[in-house]
Amino acid sequence: MNVRRFCGTLAYDGTGYNGFQRQTKAVPTIQAAVESAIEKVTAQKVTVIGAGRTDTGVHATGQVIAFDVDWAHSNGALLAALNSALPEDIALQDIRQQEGFHPRFDAVSRIYKYSLHQSPVRQPLLRHRAWHIQRPLDQHLMAGCAGLLIGRQDFAALGRPPQGENTVRTIHRSFWERNAGEDAVSWTFTVEADAFLQHMVRRMVGWMVAAGLGRLSVERFAEALQQKSMLRIALAPPHGLVLAQVKYVDME
């Protein structure tokens, strides 16, 4: 056998899945679906490695995966075959060979985006894509909180680390974009960091929305970060979150 390492960009609608990571119990996950498709195409059992373990209901346009398989045909043929075998809500966007590549450990940063739909009335077509907020949000307060997140600091207030790791992370970018329409306002939060803690993005969005609604001051937001204390504010729902991109030194 001539086993080689393949890697590619994976996009998926996470609505019907219990997150990315395969689980011991029989529940649908992105990893399990991709591994099943690879086995169907190649008749080989593989383990798919992902750059990030997205939560239940979280989507991706830029998840990066890798797997080892014996494949005698072209990369394009493998891409087409896998996409034919994958469910409609999962698709590989590209594929290439790179020996020794590791999607998680080789990554230099990850970019997540979170969408809000601000309107008195909900939009059913966005129910799996954006968090519906009925009341107006204060852009100045949201931006103020987002700015406090930038830099290298201990984010223990915003999430728990994987076993054996610490809670220090570096956030390179953190900002909100506001697009006002005739009947609604669309908000997009973009955050880029070297790595994220579990539920970190959803927790920071929950805090910032609380600030935008006047329920949390920017000063209290900053204080909680400094004191490493988790506020009793609910996580933002998963369906507004997208893993947009994973960056690598050789893939800029």
Secondary structure, DSSP 8 states (H G I E B T S, - for coil): --EEEEEEEEEE-GGGSS-SS--SSS---HHHHHHHHHHHHHS-----EES----TT-EEEEEEEEEEEE--S-HHHHHHHHHHHS-TTEEE---EE-TT--TTTTEEEEEEEEEEEE-SS--GGGTTTSEEE-S---HHHHHHHHHHT-EEEE-TTT-B--TT--SEEEEEEEEEEEEE-SS-EEEEEEEEES---BTHHHHHHHHHHHHHTTSS-HHHHHHHHHHT---S-----GGGEEEEEEEEGGG-
